[in-house]
Amino acid sequence: MLGFMPVEKNNELGLFYLYHIIITLLFSGLSFYFLPSLAFQNFMLGQLYSWISLGSLGLSLYLFFLKKSIALLIALIVLKWPILIYVVYKLTQTVTLEPLWLTIGFLPIFLSALLWSRLLKDR
């Protein structure tokens, strides 16, 4: 339902999620072994934030193409950013954030998009 569809020949979104899962697991494992604890936590928070954004995008697309619950789609689009901003605000109060590692946590989604677009271009 959230965009995690079986990977088929013509399912480009499913391929993107597959690439993103592989790259996320690879970067998470490497960062666990090579980064200090605080940097690893910030890196994982960045990845969590990107996964929440990606999941809400997948749910939005699912609801859009389903065309049954437009009110839920609009509520999801409107409420996503205030909720995410509130979460980041609360995290800044409770956790010591290092902006560099938090930003680098978004790197796997960027690399997944580059890989996905390159492979789609080659088809």
Biopython code that builds the backbone (N, CA, C, O; Angstrom):
import numpy as np
from Bio.PDB.StructureBuilder import StructureBuilder

atoms = [
    (1, "MET", "N", (0.811, -1.190, 0.000)),
    (1, "MET", "CA", (0.000, 0.000, 0.000)),
    (1, "MET", "C", (0.856, 1.256, 0.000)),
    (1, "MET", "O", (0.474, 2.242, -0.631)),
    (2, "LEU", "N", (1.972, 1.264, 0.666)),
    (2, "LEU", "CA", (2.794, 2.463, 0.767)),
    (2, "LEU", "C", (3.819, 2.563, -0.354)),
    (2, "LEU", "O", (4.828, 3.253, -0.208)),
    (3, "GLY", "N", (3.581, 1.900, -1.441)),
    (3, "GLY", "CA", (4.512, 1.987, -2.539)),
    (3, "GLY", "C", (5.441, 0.794, -2.615)),
    (3, "GLY", "O", (6.221, 0.684, -3.561)),
    (4, "PHE", "N", (5.378, -0.101, -1.645)),
    (4, "PHE", "CA", (6.235, -1.278, -1.670)),
    (4, "PHE", "C", (5.550, -2.352, -2.497)),
    (4, "PHE", "O", (4.935, -3.279, -1.970)),
    (5, "MET", "N", (5.671, -2.201, -3.785)),
    (5, "MET", "CA", (5.012, -3.097, -4.712)),
    (5, "MET", "C", (6.011, -4.147, -5.170)),
    (5, "MET", "O", (7.218, -3.912, -5.135)),
    (6, "PRO", "N", (5.523, -5.290, -5.594)),
    (6, "PRO", "CA", (6.457, -6.291, -6.105)),
    (6, "PRO", "C", (7.199, -5.753, -7.319)),
    (6, "PRO", "O", (6.641, -5.022, -8.137)),
    (7, "VAL", "N", (8.448, -6.125, -7.417)),
    (7, "VAL", "CA", (9.275, -5.632, -8.514)),
    (7, "VAL", "C", (8.996, -6.465, -9.752)),
    (7, "VAL", "O", (9.309, -7.655, -9.797)),
    (8, "GLU", "N", (8.419, -5.844, -10.733)),
    (8, "GLU", "CA", (8.124, -6.483, -12.007)),
    (8, "GLU", "C", (8.889, -5.745, -13.094)),
    (8, "GLU", "O", (9.585, -4.765, -12.830)),
    (9, "LYS", "N", (8.752, -6.225, -14.301)),
    (9, "LYS", "CA", (9.473, -5.589, -15.395)),
    (9, "LYS", "C", (9.058, -4.142, -15.604)),
    (9, "LYS", "O", (9.911, -3.287, -15.845)),
    (10, "ASN", "N", (7.786, -3.854, -15.518)),
    (10, "ASN", "CA", (7.295, -2.511, -15.825)),
    (10, "ASN", "C", (6.959, -1.710, -14.577)),
    (10, "ASN", "O", (6.225, -0.726, -14.667)),
    (11, "ASN", "N", (7.462, -2.093, -13.441)),
    (11, "ASN", "CA", (7.151, -1.399, -12.197)),
    (11, "ASN", "C", (8.357, -0.561, -11.781)),
    (11, "ASN", "O", (9.187, -1.003, -10.986)),
    (12, "GLU", "N", (8.446, 0.648, -12.325)),
    (12, "GLU", "CA", (9.596, 1.494, -12.056)),
    (12, "GLU", "C", (9.640, 1.973, -10.611)),
    (12, "GLU", "O", (10.722, 2.082, -10.035)),
    (13, "LEU", "N", (8.480, 2.263, -10.013)),
    (13, "LEU", "CA", (8.454, 2.719, -8.631)),
    (13, "LEU", "C", (8.926, 1.615, -7.678)),
    (13, "LEU", "O", (9.624, 1.886, -6.701)),
    (14, "GLY", "N", (8.539, 0.377, -7.970)),
    (14, "GLY", "CA", (9.008, -0.752, -7.169)),
    (14, "GLY", "C", (10.523, -0.913, -7.270)),
    (14, "GLY", "O", (11.182, -1.245, -6.285)),
    (15, "LEU", "N", (11.071, -0.679, -8.453)),
    (15, "LEU", "CA", (12.527, -0.735, -8.620)),
    (15, "LEU", "C", (13.215, 0.359, -7.826)),
    (15, "LEU", "O", (14.271, 0.137, -7.232)),
    (16, "PHE", "N", (12.615, 1.542, -7.816)),
    (16, "PHE", "CA", (13.199, 2.630, -7.041)),
    (16, "PHE", "C", (13.259, 2.273, -5.561)),
    (16, "PHE", "O", (14.280, 2.487, -4.908)),
    (17, "TYR", "N", (12.161, 1.728, -5.030)),
    (17, "TYR", "CA", (12.159, 1.337, -3.615)),
    (17, "TYR", "C", (13.180, 0.241, -3.345)),
    (17, "TYR", "O", (13.840, 0.252, -2.306)),
    (18, "LEU", "N", (13.313, -0.693, -4.260)),
    (18, "LEU", "CA", (14.310, -1.755, -4.092)),
    (18, "LEU", "C", (15.722, -1.171, -4.052)),
    (18, "LEU", "O", (16.509, -1.529, -3.175)),
    (19, "TYR", "N", (16.053, -0.288, -4.977)),
    (19, "TYR", "CA", (17.364, 0.352, -4.980)),
    (19, "TYR", "C", (17.579, 1.153, -3.700)),
    (19, "TYR", "O", (18.667, 1.146, -3.124)),
    (20, "HIS", "N", (16.534, 1.837, -3.267)),
    (20, "HIS", "CA", (16.674, 2.663, -2.068)),
    (20, "HIS", "C", (16.886, 1.799, -0.823)),
    (20, "HIS", "O", (17.673, 2.163, 0.050)),
    (21, "ILE", "N", (16.207, 0.680, -0.732)),
    (21, "ILE", "CA", (16.400, -0.220, 0.411)),
    (21, "ILE", "C", (17.827, -0.755, 0.428)),
    (21, "ILE", "O", (18.467, -0.782, 1.479)),
    (22, "ILE", "N", (18.328, -1.176, -0.723)),
    (22, "ILE", "CA", (19.695, -1.723, -0.794)),
    (22, "ILE", "C", (20.723, -0.658, -0.423)),
    (22, "ILE", "O", (21.626, -0.921, 0.371)),
    (23, "ILE", "N", (20.594, 0.535, -0.989)),
    (23, "ILE", "CA", (21.559, 1.604, -0.695)),
    (23, "ILE", "C", (21.461, 2.046, 0.757)),
    (23, "ILE", "O", (22.481, 2.322, 1.388)),
    (24, "THR", "N", (20.240, 2.117, 1.299)),
    (24, "THR", "CA", (20.069, 2.502, 2.702)),
    (24, "THR", "C", (20.719, 1.489, 3.636)),
    (24, "THR", "O", (21.409, 1.870, 4.582)),
    (25, "LEU", "N", (20.504, 0.211, 3.378)),
    (25, "LEU", "CA", (21.117, -0.817, 4.228)),
    (25, "LEU", "C", (22.642, -0.794, 4.133)),
    (25, "LEU", "O", (23.335, -0.973, 5.135)),
    (26, "LEU", "N", (23.154, -0.576, 2.937)),
    (26, "LEU", "CA", (24.599, -0.501, 2.753)),
    (26, "LEU", "C", (25.192, 0.681, 3.514)),
    (26, "LEU", "O", (26.174, 0.522, 4.239)),
    (27, "PHE", "N", (24.605, 1.857, 3.354)),
    (27, "PHE", "CA", (25.111, 3.046, 4.050)),
    (27, "PHE", "C", (24.930, 2.943, 5.559)),
    (27, "PHE", "O", (25.782, 3.403, 6.320)),
    (28, "SER", "N", (23.823, 2.342, 5.996)),
    (28, "SER", "CA", (23.597, 2.192, 7.438)),
    (28, "SER", "C", (24.643, 1.273, 8.060)),
    (28, "SER", "O", (25.178, 1.572, 9.127)),
    (29, "GLY", "N", (24.933, 0.170, 7.402)),
    (29, "GLY", "CA", (25.949, -0.740, 7.914)),
    (29, "GLY", "C", (27.321, -0.103, 7.958)),
    (29, "GLY", "O", (28.046, -0.248, 8.942)),
    (30, "LEU", "N", (27.685, 0.606, 6.893)),
    (30, "LEU", "CA", (28.991, 1.268, 6.869)),
    (30, "LEU", "C", (29.081, 2.367, 7.921)),
    (30, "LEU", "O", (30.113, 2.522, 8.575)),
    (31, "SER", "N", (28.009, 3.123, 8.082)),
    (31, "SER", "CA", (28.053, 4.202, 9.067)),
    (31, "SER", "C", (28.067, 3.661, 10.488)),
    (31, "SER", "O", (28.646, 4.285, 11.378)),
    (32, "PHE", "N", (27.440, 2.513, 10.718)),
    (32, "PHE", "CA", (27.447, 1.911, 12.048)),
    (32, "PHE", "C", (28.869, 1.538, 12.468)),
    (32, "PHE", "O", (29.253, 1.726, 13.622)),
    (33, "TYR", "N", (29.643, 1.009, 11.523)),
    (33, "TYR", "CA", (30.997, 0.575, 11.861)),
    (33, "TYR", "C", (32.030, 1.685, 11.842)),
    (33, "TYR", "O", (33.008, 1.627, 12.587)),
    (34, "PHE", "N", (31.834, 2.698, 11.002)),
    (34, "PHE", "CA", (32.899, 3.677, 10.812)),
    (34, "PHE", "C", (32.656, 5.056, 11.429)),
    (34, "PHE", "O", (33.586, 5.859, 11.513)),
    (35, "LEU", "N", (31.437, 5.344, 11.857)),
    (35, "LEU", "CA", (31.157, 6.669, 12.414)),
    (35, "LEU", "C", (31.056, 6.611, 13.932)),
    (35, "LEU", "O", (30.692, 5.577, 14.490)),
    (36, "PRO", "N", (31.375, 7.717, 14.603)),
    (36, "PRO", "CA", (31.124, 7.778, 16.047)),
    (36, "PRO", "C", (29.620, 7.702, 16.326)),
    (36, "PRO", "O", (28.804, 7.892, 15.424)),
    (37, "SER", "N", (29.272, 7.427, 17.562)),
    (37, "SER", "CA", (27.884, 7.183, 17.931)),
    (37, "SER", "C", (26.967, 8.365, 17.599)),
    (37, "SER", "O", (25.893, 8.170, 17.029)),
    (38, "LEU", "N", (27.376, 9.578, 17.947)),
    (38, "LEU", "CA", (26.526, 10.746, 17.703)),
    (38, "LEU", "C", (26.341, 10.996, 16.205)),
    (38, "LEU", "O", (25.244, 11.336, 15.763)),
    (39, "ALA", "N", (27.394, 10.831, 15.437)),
    (39, "ALA", "CA", (27.294, 11.010, 13.989)),
    (39, "ALA", "C", (26.386, 9.939, 13.385)),
    (39, "ALA", "O", (25.594, 10.234, 12.489)),
    (40, "PHE", "N", (26.494, 8.703, 13.867)),
    (40, "PHE", "CA", (25.633, 7.628, 13.383)),
    (40, "PHE", "C", (24.166, 7.912, 13.688)),
    (40, "PHE", "O", (23.304, 7.691, 12.838)),
    (41, "GLN", "N", (23.876, 8.401, 14.891)),
    (41, "GLN", "CA", (22.495, 8.723, 15.255)),
    (41, "GLN", "C", (21.926, 9.815, 14.349)),
    (41, "GLN", "O", (20.785, 9.722, 13.897)),
    (42, "ASN", "N", (22.716, 10.834, 14.092)),
    (42, "ASN", "CA", (22.258, 11.919, 13.221)),
    (42, "ASN", "C", (22.078, 11.447, 11.784)),
    (42, "ASN", "O", (21.134, 11.854, 11.107)),
    (43, "PHE", "N", (22.971, 10.602, 11.327)),
    (43, "PHE", "CA", (22.855, 10.029, 9.988)),
    (43, "PHE", "C", (21.565, 9.222, 9.877)),
    (43, "PHE", "O", (20.848, 9.333, 8.882)),
    (44, "MET", "N", (21.266, 8.417, 10.882)),
    (44, "MET", "CA", (20.053, 7.603, 10.860)),
    (44, "MET", "C", (18.790, 8.473, 10.969)),
    (44, "MET", "O", (17.761, 8.139, 10.382)),
    (45, "LEU", "N", (18.862, 9.581, 11.711)),
    (45, "LEU", "CA", (17.718, 10.494, 11.773)),
    (45, "LEU", "C", (17.432, 11.105, 10.405)),
    (45, "LEU", "O", (16.274, 11.259, 10.019)),
    (46, "GLY", "N", (18.488, 11.450, 9.675)),
    (46, "GLY", "CA", (18.306, 11.962, 8.320)),
    (46, "GLY", "C", (17.667, 10.926, 7.417)),
    (46, "GLY", "O", (16.805, 11.249, 6.600)),
    (47, "GLN", "N", (18.096, 9.666, 7.567)),
    (47, "GLN", "CA", (17.500, 8.602, 6.768)),
    (47, "GLN", "C", (16.048, 8.363, 7.162)),
    (47, "GLN", "O", (15.203, 8.123, 6.300)),
    (48, "LEU", "N", (15.752, 8.425, 8.456)),
    (48, "LEU", "CA", (14.379, 8.247, 8.907)),
    (48, "LEU", "C", (13.486, 9.343, 8.339)),
    (48, "LEU", "O", (12.371, 9.075, 7.891)),
    (49, "TYR", "N", (13.970, 10.555, 8.360)),
    (49, "TYR", "CA", (13.216, 11.687, 7.815)),
    (49, "TYR", "C", (12.946, 11.485, 6.324)),
    (49, "TYR", "O", (11.845, 11.758, 5.847)),
    (50, "SER", "N", (13.949, 11.007, 5.591)),
    (50, "SER", "CA", (13.750, 10.793, 4.159)),
    (50, "SER", "C", (12.800, 9.620, 3.907)),
    (50, "SER", "O", (12.024, 9.658, 2.952)),
    (51, "TRP", "N", (12.844, 8.579, 4.746)),
    (51, "TRP", "CA", (11.920, 7.461, 4.584)),
    (51, "TRP", "C", (10.489, 7.877, 4.884)),
    (51, "TRP", "O", (9.560, 7.419, 4.219)),
    (52, "ILE", "N", (10.300, 8.745, 5.882)),
    (52, "ILE", "CA", (8.956, 9.237, 6.173)),
    (52, "ILE", "C", (8.435, 10.055, 4.993)),
    (52, "ILE", "O", (7.273, 9.922, 4.610)),
    (53, "SER", "N", (9.277, 10.885, 4.426)),
    (53, "SER", "CA", (8.875, 11.681, 3.260)),
    (53, "SER", "C", (8.563, 10.779, 2.072)),
    (53, "SER", "O", (7.579, 10.993, 1.365)),
    (54, "LEU", "N", (9.395, 9.781, 1.857)),
    (54, "LEU", "CA", (9.196, 8.863, 0.746)),
    (54, "LEU", "C", (7.935, 8.027, 0.950)),
    (54, "LEU", "O", (7.193, 7.778, -0.001)),
    (55, "GLY", "N", (7.692, 7.596, 2.175)),
    (55, "GLY", "CA", (6.484, 6.830, 2.465)),
    (55, "GLY", "C", (5.225, 7.647, 2.277)),
    (55, "GLY", "O", (4.226, 7.147, 1.760)),
    (56, "SER", "N", (5.265, 8.902, 2.693)),
    (56, "SER", "CA", (4.087, 9.754, 2.498)),
    (56, "SER", "C", (3.880, 10.058, 1.011)),
    (56, "SER", "O", (2.743, 10.194, 0.559)),
    (57, "LEU", "N", (4.964, 10.165, 0.260)),
    (57, "LEU", "CA", (4.831, 10.354, -1.184)),
    (57, "LEU", "C", (4.209, 9.114, -1.822)),
    (57, "LEU", "O", (3.328, 9.227, -2.675)),
    (58, "GLY", "N", (4.664, 7.937, -1.409)),
    (58, "GLY", "CA", (4.089, 6.698, -1.941)),
    (58, "GLY", "C", (2.617, 6.565, -1.603)),
    (58, "GLY", "O", (1.818, 6.161, -2.448)),
    (59, "LEU", "N", (2.249, 6.905, -0.362)),
    (59, "LEU", "CA", (0.849, 6.856, 0.035)),
    (59, "LEU", "C", (0.030, 7.879, -0.745)),
    (59, "LEU", "O", (-1.100, 7.596, -1.143)),
    (60, "SER", "N", (0.587, 9.058, -0.963)),
    (60, "SER", "CA", (-0.113, 10.086, -1.739)),
    (60, "SER", "C", (-0.362, 9.620, -3.168)),
    (60, "SER", "O", (-1.460, 9.791, -3.697)),
    (61, "LEU", "N", (0.657, 9.032, -3.794)),
    (61, "LEU", "CA", (0.474, 8.536, -5.164)),
    (61, "LEU", "C", (-0.540, 7.403, -5.216)),
    (61, "LEU", "O", (-1.354, 7.324, -6.137)),
    (62, "TYR", "N", (-0.483, 6.525, -4.213)),
    (62, "TYR", "CA", (-1.439, 5.414, -4.150)),
    (62, "TYR", "C", (-2.865, 5.945, -4.049)),
    (62, "TYR", "O", (-3.752, 5.487, -4.770)),
    (63, "LEU", "N", (-3.090, 6.912, -3.152)),
    (63, "LEU", "CA", (-4.429, 7.473, -2.994)),
    (63, "LEU", "C", (-4.869, 8.262, -4.226)),
    (63, "LEU", "O", (-6.045, 8.263, -4.587)),
    (64, "PHE", "N", (-3.909, 8.932, -4.866)),
    (64, "PHE", "CA", (-4.232, 9.698, -6.061)),
    (64, "PHE", "C", (-4.702, 8.782, -7.189)),
    (64, "PHE", "O", (-5.705, 9.068, -7.844)),
    (65, "PHE", "N", (-3.987, 7.691, -7.416)),
    (65, "PHE", "CA", (-4.359, 6.794, -8.497)),
    (65, "PHE", "C", (-5.555, 5.922, -8.139)),
    (65, "PHE", "O", (-6.243, 5.431, -9.034)),
    (66, "LEU", "N", (-5.815, 5.721, -6.861)),
    (66, "LEU", "CA", (-6.986, 4.976, -6.431)),
    (66, "LEU", "C", (-8.264, 5.783, -6.643)),
    (66, "LEU", "O", (-9.323, 5.219, -6.919)),
    (67, "LYS", "N", (-8.158, 7.109, -6.511)),
    (67, "LYS", "CA", (-9.245, 8.067, -6.738)),
    (67, "LYS", "C", (-10.474, 7.789, -5.886)),
    (67, "LYS", "O", (-11.600, 8.035, -6.317)),
    (68, "LYS", "N", (-10.263, 7.276, -4.678)),
    (68, "LYS", "CA", (-11.404, 7.025, -3.809)),
    (68, "LYS", "C", (-11.418, 7.949, -2.605)),
    (68, "LYS", "O", (-12.484, 8.341, -2.131)),
    (69, "SER", "N", (-10.242, 8.295, -2.110)),
    (69, "SER", "CA", (-10.188, 9.074, -0.884)),
    (69, "SER", "C", (-9.405, 10.365, -1.125)),
    (69, "SER", "O", (-8.272, 10.512, -0.665)),
    (70, "ILE", "N", (-10.010, 11.272, -1.832)),
    (70, "ILE", "CA", (-9.355, 12.533, -2.156)),
    (70, "ILE", "C", (-9.159, 13.380, -0.905)),
    (70, "ILE", "O", (-8.155, 14.081, -0.784)),
    (71, "ALA", "N", (-10.114, 13.321, 0.033)),
    (71, "ALA", "CA", (-9.985, 14.104, 1.267)),
    (71, "ALA", "C", (-8.775, 13.639, 2.078)),
    (71, "ALA", "O", (-8.049, 14.461, 2.638)),
    (72, "LEU", "N", (-8.558, 12.336, 2.142)),
    (72, "LEU", "CA", (-7.386, 11.817, 2.859)),
    (72, "LEU", "C", (-6.094, 12.223, 2.152)),
    (72, "LEU", "O", (-5.102, 12.545, 2.806)),
    (73, "LEU", "N", (-6.103, 12.209, 0.836)),
    (73, "LEU", "CA", (-4.933, 12.649, 0.069)),
    (73, "LEU", "C", (-4.614, 14.107, 0.351)),
    (73, "LEU", "O", (-3.456, 14.452, 0.583)),
    (74, "ILE", "N", (-5.614, 14.957, 0.335)),
    (74, "ILE", "CA", (-5.383, 16.385, 0.592)),
    (74, "ILE", "C", (-4.901, 16.592, 2.022)),
    (74, "ILE", "O", (-3.995, 17.390, 2.262)),
    (75, "ALA", "N", (-5.502, 15.876, 2.977)),
    (75, "ALA", "CA", (-5.067, 15.984, 4.372)),
    (75, "ALA", "C", (-3.625, 15.528, 4.524)),
    (75, "ALA", "O", (-2.857, 16.142, 5.265)),
    (76, "LEU", "N", (-3.247, 14.460, 3.832)),
    (76, "LEU", "CA", (-1.872, 13.972, 3.902)),
    (76, "LEU", "C", (-0.901, 14.997, 3.340)),
    (76, "LEU", "O", (0.152, 15.246, 3.926)),
    (77, "ILE", "N", (-1.249, 15.585, 2.214)),
    (77, "ILE", "CA", (-0.370, 16.580, 1.600)),
    (77, "ILE", "C", (-0.252, 17.817, 2.486)),
    (77, "ILE", "O", (0.843, 18.349, 2.666)),
    (78, "VAL", "N", (-1.365, 18.272, 3.036)),
    (78, "VAL", "CA", (-1.375, 19.494, 3.837)),
    (78, "VAL", "C", (-0.702, 19.289, 5.191)),
    (78, "VAL", "O", (0.014, 20.176, 5.657)),
    (79, "LEU", "N", (-0.913, 18.154, 5.825)),
    (79, "LEU", "CA", (-0.412, 17.936, 7.184)),
    (79, "LEU", "C", (0.986, 17.334, 7.261)),
    (79, "LEU", "O", (1.581, 17.307, 8.338)),
    (80, "LYS", "N", (1.520, 16.853, 6.144)),
    (80, "LYS", "CA", (2.829, 16.196, 6.184)),
    (80, "LYS", "C", (3.924, 17.141, 6.666)),
    (80, "LYS", "O", (4.673, 16.801, 7.582)),
    (81, "TRP", "N", (4.025, 18.306, 6.071)),
    (81, "TRP", "CA", (5.116, 19.215, 6.405)),
    (81, "TRP", "C", (5.035, 19.760, 7.828)),
    (81, "TRP", "O", (6.060, 19.790, 8.509)),
    (82, "PRO", "N", (3.868, 20.192, 8.313)),
    (82, "PRO", "CA", (3.844, 20.640, 9.716)),
    (82, "PRO", "C", (4.230, 19.540, 10.703)),
    (82, "PRO", "O", (4.890, 19.804, 11.708)),
    (83, "ILE", "N", (3.817, 18.316, 10.414)),
    (83, "ILE", "CA", (4.181, 17.210, 11.307)),
    (83, "ILE", "C", (5.678, 16.956, 11.264)),
    (83, "ILE", "O", (6.305, 16.780, 12.308)),
    (84, "LEU", "N", (6.255, 16.934, 10.078)),
    (84, "LEU", "CA", (7.697, 16.698, 9.967)),
    (84, "LEU", "C", (8.503, 17.839, 10.580)),
    (84, "LEU", "O", (9.533, 17.604, 11.211)),
    (85, "ILE", "N", (8.044, 19.058, 10.400)),
    (85, "ILE", "CA", (8.732, 20.204, 11.009)),
    (85, "ILE", "C", (8.648, 20.129, 12.525)),
    (85, "ILE", "O", (9.623, 20.437, 13.209)),
    (86, "TYR", "N", (7.508, 19.727, 13.062)),
    (86, "TYR", "CA", (7.355, 19.573, 14.509)),
    (86, "TYR", "C", (8.278, 18.484, 15.046)),
    (86, "TYR", "O", (8.884, 18.644, 16.105)),
    (87, "VAL", "N", (8.382, 17.378, 14.314)),
    (87, "VAL", "CA", (9.275, 16.289, 14.735)),
    (87, "VAL", "C", (10.719, 16.766, 14.775)),
    (87, "VAL", "O", (11.437, 16.485, 15.734)),
    (88, "VAL", "N", (11.150, 17.481, 13.747)),
    (88, "VAL", "CA", (12.522, 17.989, 13.732)),
    (88, "VAL", "C", (12.733, 19.006, 14.848)),
    (88, "VAL", "O", (13.793, 19.019, 15.474)),
    (89, "TYR", "N", (11.751, 19.851, 15.106)),
    (89, "TYR", "CA", (11.850, 20.825, 16.196)),
    (89, "TYR", "C", (12.013, 20.116, 17.543)),
    (89, "TYR", "O", (12.855, 20.502, 18.354)),
    (90, "LYS", "N", (11.212, 19.087, 17.775)),
    (90, "LYS", "CA", (11.324, 18.339, 19.036)),
    (90, "LYS", "C", (12.667, 17.603, 19.126)),
    (90, "LYS", "O", (13.244, 17.497, 20.208)),
    (91, "LEU", "N", (13.159, 17.103, 18.004)),
    (91, "LEU", "CA", (14.454, 16.431, 18.008)),
    (91, "LEU", "C", (15.584, 17.386, 18.352)),
    (91, "LEU", "O", (16.536, 17.012, 19.036)),
    (92, "THR", "N", (15.476, 18.618, 17.874)),
    (92, "THR", "CA", (16.526, 19.588, 18.192)),
    (92, "THR", "C", (16.545, 19.923, 19.674)),
    (92, "THR", "O", (17.585, 20.319, 20.202)),
    (93, "GLN", "N", (15.429, 19.774, 20.345)),
    (93, "GLN", "CA", (15.382, 20.040, 21.780)),
    (93, "GLN", "C", (15.855, 18.856, 22.617)),
    (93, "GLN", "O", (16.346, 19.048, 23.730)),
    (94, "THR", "N", (15.718, 17.644, 22.105)),
    (94, "THR", "CA", (16.035, 16.465, 22.912)),
    (94, "THR", "C", (17.362, 15.807, 22.541)),
    (94, "THR", "O", (17.996, 15.178, 23.388)),
    (95, "VAL", "N", (17.782, 15.945, 21.301)),
    (95, "VAL", "CA", (18.979, 15.255, 20.818)),
    (95, "VAL", "C", (19.978, 16.297, 20.332)),
    (95, "VAL", "O", (19.597, 17.311, 19.747)),
    (96, "THR", "N", (21.250, 16.040, 20.577)),
    (96, "THR", "CA", (22.283, 16.912, 20.022)),
    (96, "THR", "C", (22.409, 16.607, 18.536)),
    (96, "THR", "O", (22.807, 15.510, 18.142)),
    (97, "LEU", "N", (22.067, 17.584, 17.732)),
    (97, "LEU", "CA", (22.089, 17.373, 16.284)),
    (97, "LEU", "C", (23.363, 17.946, 15.681)),
    (97, "LEU", "O", (23.794, 19.047, 16.023)),
    (98, "GLU", "N", (23.938, 17.192, 14.797)),
    (98, "GLU", "CA", (25.046, 17.658, 13.977)),
    (98, "GLU", "C", (24.487, 17.824, 12.566)),
    (98, "GLU", "O", (24.199, 16.831, 11.896)),
    (99, "PRO", "N", (24.330, 19.058, 12.110)),
    (99, "PRO", "CA", (23.673, 19.285, 10.816)),
    (99, "PRO", "C", (24.356, 18.581, 9.643)),
    (99, "PRO", "O", (23.682, 18.162, 8.702)),
    (100, "LEU", "N", (25.671, 18.446, 9.685)),
    (100, "LEU", "CA", (26.374, 17.795, 8.590)),
    (100, "LEU", "C", (25.924, 16.349, 8.435)),
    (100, "LEU", "O", (25.582, 15.921, 7.333)),
    (101, "TRP", "N", (25.922, 15.587, 9.538)),
    (101, "TRP", "CA", (25.557, 14.174, 9.454)),
    (101, "TRP", "C", (24.069, 13.981, 9.230)),
    (101, "TRP", "O", (23.654, 13.004, 8.608)),
    (102, "LEU", "N", (23.267, 14.904, 9.731)),
    (102, "LEU", "CA", (21.835, 14.846, 9.465)),
    (102, "LEU", "C", (21.573, 15.047, 7.972)),
    (102, "LEU", "O", (20.732, 14.366, 7.385)),
    (103, "THR", "N", (22.289, 15.972, 7.372)),
    (103, "THR", "CA", (22.145, 16.230, 5.939)),
    (103, "THR", "C", (22.683, 15.064, 5.112)),
    (103, "THR", "O", (22.092, 14.697, 4.096)),
    (104, "ILE", "N", (23.796, 14.486, 5.543)),
    (104, "ILE", "CA", (24.359, 13.343, 4.821)),
    (104, "ILE", "C", (23.419, 12.143, 4.900)),
    (104, "ILE", "O", (23.486, 11.249, 4.056)),
    (105, "GLY", "N", (22.545, 12.115, 5.901)),
    (105, "GLY", "CA", (21.542, 11.052, 5.992)),
    (105, "GLY", "C", (20.579, 11.050, 4.824)),
    (105, "GLY", "O", (19.929, 10.037, 4.565)),
    (106, "PHE", "N", (20.472, 12.170, 4.109)),
    (106, "PHE", "CA", (19.618, 12.238, 2.923)),
    (106, "PHE", "C", (20.342, 11.740, 1.670)),
    (106, "PHE", "O", (19.722, 11.622, 0.613)),
    (107, "LEU", "N", (21.608, 11.453, 1.766)),
    (107, "LEU", "CA", (22.392, 11.026, 0.610)),
    (107, "LEU", "C", (21.876, 9.739, -0.042)),
    (107, "LEU", "O", (21.853, 9.670, -1.271)),
    (108, "PRO", "N", (21.464, 8.720, 0.713)),
    (108, "PRO", "CA", (20.991, 7.501, 0.048)),
    (108, "PRO", "C", (19.793, 7.717, -0.878)),
    (108, "PRO", "O", (19.707, 7.072, -1.923)),
    (109, "ILE", "N", (18.876, 8.602, -0.522)),
    (109, "ILE", "CA", (17.723, 8.819, -1.410)),
    (109, "ILE", "C", (18.176, 9.528, -2.689)),
    (109, "ILE", "O", (17.634, 9.272, -3.764)),
    (110, "PHE", "N", (19.153, 10.403, -2.577)),
    (110, "PHE", "CA", (19.706, 11.074, -3.755)),
    (110, "PHE", "C", (20.414, 10.062, -4.663)),
    (110, "PHE", "O", (20.233, 10.080, -5.880)),
    (111, "LEU", "N", (21.215, 9.188, -4.064)),
    (111, "LEU", "CA", (21.915, 8.169, -4.854)),
    (111, "LEU", "C", (20.944, 7.176, -5.478)),
    (111, "LEU", "O", (21.150, 6.734, -6.609)),
    (112, "SER", "N", (19.896, 6.824, -4.757)),
    (112, "SER", "CA", (18.884, 5.918, -5.302)),
    (112, "SER", "C", (18.203, 6.538, -6.511)),
    (112, "SER", "O", (17.972, 5.866, -7.516)),
    (113, "ALA", "N", (17.883, 7.819, -6.411)),
    (113, "ALA", "CA", (17.237, 8.504, -7.531)),
    (113, "ALA", "C", (18.169, 8.582, -8.744)),
    (113, "ALA", "O", (17.734, 8.406, -9.882)),
    (114, "LEU", "N", (19.455, 8.848, -8.489)),
    (114, "LEU", "CA", (20.418, 8.883, -9.600)),
    (114, "LEU", "C", (20.548, 7.520, -10.269)),
    (114, "LEU", "O", (20.533, 7.423, -11.496)),
    (115, "LEU", "N", (20.675, 6.467, -9.466)),
    (115, "LEU", "CA", (20.797, 5.117, -10.007)),
    (115, "LEU", "C", (19.544, 4.730, -10.772)),
    (115, "LEU", "O", (19.621, 4.170, -11.866)),
    (116, "TRP", "N", (18.403, 5.028, -10.198)),
    (116, "TRP", "CA", (17.132, 4.690, -10.823)),
    (116, "TRP", "C", (16.962, 5.417, -12.158)),
    (116, "TRP", "O", (16.558, 4.808, -13.148)),
    (117, "SER", "N", (17.267, 6.708, -12.189)),
    (117, "SER", "CA", (17.114, 7.461, -13.433)),
    (117, "SER", "C", (18.105, 6.989, -14.494)),
    (117, "SER", "O", (17.779, 6.956, -15.680)),
    (118, "ARG", "N", (19.306, 6.627, -14.069)),
    (118, "ARG", "CA", (20.305, 6.125, -15.015)),
    (118, "ARG", "C", (19.867, 4.790, -15.625)),
    (118, "ARG", "O", (20.013, 4.571, -16.828)),
    (119, "LEU", "N", (19.335, 3.912, -14.789)),
    (119, "LEU", "CA", (18.903, 2.613, -15.299)),
    (119, "LEU", "C", (17.646, 2.734, -16.165)),
    (119, "LEU", "O", (17.480, 1.976, -17.121)),
    (120, "LEU", "N", (16.765, 3.678, -15.839)),
    (120, "LEU", "CA", (15.586, 3.887, -16.686)),
    (120, "LEU", "C", (15.975, 4.495, -18.028)),
    (120, "LEU", "O", (15.352, 4.212, -19.051)),
    (121, "LYS", "N", (17.000, 5.324, -18.016)),
    (121, "LYS", "CA", (17.463, 5.949, -19.253)),
    (121, "LYS", "C", (18.067, 4.889, -20.188)),
    (121, "LYS", "O", (17.932, 4.977, -21.408)),
    (122, "ASP", "N", (18.728, 3.896, -19.601)),
    (122, "ASP", "CA", (19.369, 2.861, -20.407)),
    (122, "ASP", "C", (18.381, 1.856, -20.994)),
    (122, "ASP", "O", (18.739, 1.094, -21.892)),
    (123, "ARG", "N", (17.151, 1.844, -20.501)),
    (123, "ARG", "CA", (16.148, 0.878, -21.024)),
    (123, "ARG", "C", (15.720, 1.198, -22.407)),
    (123, "ARG", "O", (14.892, 0.488, -22.978)),
]
sb = StructureBuilder()
sb.init_structure("model")
sb.init_model(0)
sb.init_chain("A")
sb.init_seg("    ")
for serial, (resi, resn, name, xyz) in enumerate(atoms, 1):
    if name == "N":
        sb.init_residue(resn, " ", resi, " ")
    sb.init_atom(name, np.array(xyz, "f"), 0.0, 1.0, " ", f" {name:<3s}", serial, name[0])
structure = sb.get_structure()
